[in-house]
Amino acid sequence: MGIQQSPESRTLSPSEEKPLLKIAHRKVDKRLLLWYSFVYLIMRIHVSNISNAAIINLEQGTGIKKQLGNLSSSEWAWALSIFYYPYMFFEPLATLALKRFSPSVWMSRIMITWGIISMCQGATQNYAGILACRFFLGLAEAGFYPGVLYHLSFWYPTHRLPLRIGFFYACGMFSGTISGLLAYAISFMNGVGGLSGWRWLFILEGIPAIFCGIYTFFFLPNYPETVNFLSDSEREAILSDLPEQAPTMKSKTINLQQVKDLFSDPTFFPFLMIWITHGIGGWGISFVLPTVIYELGISNTAISQVMTMPPFTLVFVILLTLAFFVHTKRLSPWVAGLGLEAAQIVCYVLLITVKHPIAKYIFVMIATAASQSFFAIIWPERIRAAKGTTSAGLAIGVTNIYQSRFGPTYRVSYSCSIGLLCGTLLAVSAAWFFVTRQDRKETGSGREAAVEDSEDSSHTQADVVEGKV
């Protein structure tokens, strides 16, 4: 059960609570949301550095594929995808561990171990070494993204999450703008200390995560009940704002009844289909970007790195804009989600038919923005489901659809993705229907309860007047 306080237990009136809640949330935003957003930016930079490592210093003959034993395209695909297998199996347990060990301890563990293992990638000497590092890197990072969302639900009710999740996710996507520049700068360290540029890339981009982990251990706020930067009245305002079903510091880590309710919830399977179909059909567009940039006739590595920046800059702008409109209730998240999926389908159709390289680049940029914005907009509507298990392993399916043998046109890949995204449209529509129906039932029950309370109150007053009480 949540910690929503009953009217009798509250010491703040609604007029007092509203300004206090605004002040309290601003404090939490600064100490929790901004920190997580910064860490997610760091995380996404080093998650994407494997793609940057693939093209760094190729002109000097010191590329990663060559130095690890002339890796084939198939071997490289395995090096990319094996990162996601631990996610599929360990992310649910890792998310629950956040509650078991406290957010500050568990998130600190994630950051420190991923920083160390990321640096170890710079010491690999062969194919087996990079596979092992990528596997354990995925294991180390399992649970971070859903763990952040889970942790935020201890502090904010669902209706206050869209803009915050949008900002958090947009910061992560902004890493695509930064990582290319960092890779270009680090490429000039090729040969320093007898190490290749790609080795320095892994080493230098792993260090910040370790320092982030140390800071997190000592300073990350755990729960509203345990922090000292909130006054008692501000703490009460935050706790009163949470719904009854919100997780709490004192609630059980695993509630079997809630697990049973999850699978019997009619919204569960539509959302499950959303994560699967969009995860495979939507995210894969990022694998096409290097080929599209190559078709532009750009062979210079530095310029190629710069050309990866605009798509992720567009993600940052679109996601924050949509999150703002959803947060202020000017736009339904369902309408926004359907619009993003439709835009991506249109881009895929055009990518199949259009041959001009500049047009392809523009459509890939728009499709990337639509794809990366979708989950952050839809996620707050999934109030009860833990999506970590499904979405975490989706990149395994993505790499199978966007194999290099389908390039450079990727018509087979685009066609498969169109079919999957059509499934997403149907699943979003179904989820919209079931969630709306559920909201109406709860609203109706609330009104009936209010009427009964009003009638009971009227009877009591009448009894008092008549001298019966």
Secondary structure, 3 states (H helix, E strand, C coil): CCCCCCHHHCCCCHHHHHHHHHHHHHHHHHHHHHHHHHHHHHHHHHHHHHHHHHHCCCCCCCCHHHHCCCCCHHHHHHHHHHHHHHHHHHHHHHHHHHHHHCHHHHHHHHHHHHHHHHHHHHHCCCHHHHHHHHHHHHHHHCCHHHHHHHHHCCCCCHHHCHHHHHHHHHHHHCHHHHHHHHHHHHHHHCCHHHCCHHHHHHHHHHHHHHHHHHHHHHHCCCCCCCCCCCCHHHHHHHHHHCCCCCCCCCCCCCCHHHHHHHHHCCCHHHHHHHHHHHHHHHHHHHHCHHHHHHHCCCCCHHHHHHHCHHHHHHHHHHHHHHHHHHHCCCCCHHHHHHHHHHHHHHHHHHHHHCCCHHHHHHHHHHHHHHHHHHHHHHHHHCCCCCCHHHHHCHHHHHHHHCCHHHCCCCHHHHHHHHHHHHHHHHHHHHHHHHHHHHHHHHHHHHHHHHHHHHHHHHHHHHHHHHCCC
